[in-house]
Structure formats: structure tokens, C-alpha cells
Amino acid sequence: MNDNLPQYGVAPTEHQEPVATRTEPFRSVAPAHIERAQIRIMLASYSDILFVMLPFVLVLSIKLFQETVLAVLASPEWSLASAVLAGLAVVKLMLGLVSHQKMGRYRERLVFMVAATTFLLLAPSLLLAGTAYVMEVPPPFLVYVHPVLLIVAIAVYSGAVQSAQNLLGKEEEE
């Protein structure tokens, strides 16, 4: 062990310098214009989510006056909204793939994200929506699965927008 190195939690000896403490506020390493661009991207994606969700929220709020909360949570509109957002995520990823010439080097990554979104979110959302429409009494687990799928779809859509923009940003820097 080197005696000249400062040790945390131990008072410095006469040969060691005291451990410096950070007194200045935290500063981001990213330039301000990049942070503003990321904020604009996220605001745009959240506005897309709000516009997509508007008709579903209206239908669900009307159903809330007619049915119980559990019946509303089991209704297929949740899965339909998830499917719409998953489809938008696929579109954003594909748009990122074809919108820039140099995006070809990220082709495998984007295609994998499209396949994973389709397989893990879009198909189950449509399957559960169809199941809830066809059955007279939907299974009770849908009360939990529908909202979770919607939250995952919102996260995937936001991630798809951010991923495509980040990859495009990398290309512009090079």
C-alpha cells in the first residue's frame, strides 16, 4: 500500500495531502446545445404519446362512468393503445434506418430492436386486445397486464425515438 496516497475516512498524515472536496455545483459534460436538442426530442415524443392516447383516454373515461374500475382496466383499449405505440416505435426505428445514408452500419441493431418490439410488445398487445374483445368475461389477469403493456409501450416508443436520434447524432459527429 502506498503511504503517499490519501485514504478516505482516515485523517491525513503529515506526508499526505487532505482529500479535496468538490464545492462547485455539478456541471454536465455535454454541450448545452446537445442537451436542448435532447429535451426537444423528448418533448416531441411525449406530445406524440399524448395525441395517440387522447382517444383511448376519452373512451376509457366514458367507460369509467358505466362500469367498475376493474372492468375498465380489463378492457381491450389499453392493449390497442399499446399496439399503436409499439407500431409507432417500429416506424420510428425504421425511419431512423432509412432516413440517413450512413445509418446502414447500425442496420443490425435497428432491425433487432424492430423485431424485439414486434415480437415482445406489438403481437402480445394485439393478441390480448383480441382476446378481451372476443371473451364475454375477460380473464382477471388482464387488469394487471393491460396497464403494464401500456407503460412498456410508452417506454419503448420513447426509447425508439431517443435511439434513432442518438444514432443519427453519432453519424453527424463523425
QUIRAFEN-V654400 format. One record per residue. RES is the residue in three letters. SS is DSSP state (H for helix, E for strand, L for the rest). PHI is phi in degrees with one decimal (NA if undefined). PSI is psi in whole degrees, 0 to 359 (NA if undefined). Layout:
BEGIN
res=<RES RES>
ss=<SS SS>
phi=<PHI PHI>
psi=<PSI PSI>
END
This chain:
BEGIN
res=<MET ASN ASP ASN LEU PRO GLN TYR GLY VAL ALA PRO THR GLU HIS GLN GLU PRO VAL ALA THR ARG THR GLU PRO PHE ARG SER VAL ALA PRO ALA HIS ILE GLU ARG ALA GLN ILE ARG ILE MET LEU ALA SER TYR SER ASP ILE LEU PHE VAL MET LEU PRO PHE VAL LEU VAL LEU SER ILE LYS LEU PHE GLN GLU THR VAL LEU ALA VAL LEU ALA SER PRO GLU TRP SER LEU ALA SER ALA VAL LEU ALA GLY LEU ALA VAL VAL LYS LEU MET LEU GLY LEU VAL SER HIS GLN LYS MET GLY ARG TYR ARG GLU ARG LEU VAL PHE MET VAL ALA ALA THR THR PHE LEU LEU LEU ALA PRO SER LEU LEU LEU ALA GLY THR ALA TYR VAL MET GLU VAL PRO PRO PRO PHE LEU VAL TYR VAL HIS PRO VAL LEU LEU ILE VAL ALA ILE ALA VAL TYR SER GLY ALA VAL GLN SER ALA GLN ASN LEU LEU GLY LYS GLU GLU GLU GLU>
ss=<L L L L L L L L L L L L L L L L L L L L L L L L L L L L L L L H H H H H H H H H H H H H H H H H H H H H H H H H H H H H H H H H H H L L H H H H H L L L H H H H H H H H H H H H H H H H H H H H H H L L H H H H H H H H H H H H H H H H H H H H H H H H H H H H H H H H H H L L L L L L L H H H H H H H H H H H H H H H H H H H H H H H H H H H H H H H H L>
phi=<NA -84.9 -75.6 -83.7 -83.6 -70.2 -114.6 -75.2 84.0 -119.9 -65.5 -67.4 -83.6 -68.9 -90.5 -106.1 -89.7 -64.9 -69.1 -72.5 -108.1 -85.9 -107.2 -82.9 -66.8 -65.1 -119.0 -73.1 -84.2 -82.0 -62.6 -61.5 -67.7 -72.1 -63.1 -64.7 -65.1 -66.7 -64.9 -62.7 -63.1 -66.9 -64.1 -65.4 -68.6 -68.5 -67.3 -59.2 -62.1 -63.9 -68.1 -68.5 -77.6 -53.1 -64.7 -68.5 -64.9 -63.1 -63.3 -67.4 -69.7 -67.0 -63.9 -63.0 -77.1 -97.3 -129.4 -78.7 -62.5 -65.2 -66.9 -67.7 -66.3 -87.7 -70.8 -73.7 -60.4 -60.8 -69.2 -64.7 -63.8 -62.7 -65.9 -63.1 -66.3 -65.3 -63.7 -64.2 -63.3 -62.6 -62.4 -63.1 -65.6 -68.1 -62.4 -63.9 -73.5 -99.5 -80.8 -131.4 -61.2 -83.9 -74.4 -58.9 -73.1 -102.6 -56.1 -64.0 -64.0 -69.0 -65.0 -62.6 -63.7 -64.0 -63.9 -65.6 -64.2 -65.9 -74.7 -95.0 -128.4 -66.3 -63.4 -63.3 -63.4 -66.8 -63.9 -69.3 -64.5 -63.4 -63.2 -67.6 -71.2 -77.9 -78.2 -69.8 -120.0 -66.8 -61.5 -65.0 -67.0 -65.0 -58.7 -93.7 -72.8 -58.4 -64.4 -64.3 -60.7 -65.9 -63.9 -64.1 -64.5 -63.4 -65.7 -66.5 -62.6 -61.8 -65.8 -65.7 -62.4 -66.4 -64.0 -62.5 -67.7 -64.3 -65.7 -65.3 -65.0 -62.4 -65.0 -70.6 -71.6 -80.1>
psi=<136 122 345 348 139 145 136 136 359 135 139 144 179 341 348 150 148 151 129 142 147 118 343 152 158 132 138 145 345 142 154 324 331 318 318 321 320 323 318 319 314 321 321 319 323 327 322 315 318 319 324 321 340 307 325 321 319 314 317 325 325 319 330 330 336 333 177 166 320 323 322 319 333 355 151 350 328 314 326 319 321 319 320 314 323 320 320 323 318 317 316 319 318 323 319 329 320 352 342 137 320 3 354 332 344 13 312 320 314 321 321 317 322 313 318 319 318 314 320 344 309 308 313 325 314 322 315 324 316 320 317 327 321 322 139 318 106 152 147 336 342 336 326 324 318 307 325 317 322 317 318 320 320 317 319 318 314 319 323 317 314 320 314 318 321 318 321 323 322 319 321 330 329 NA>
END
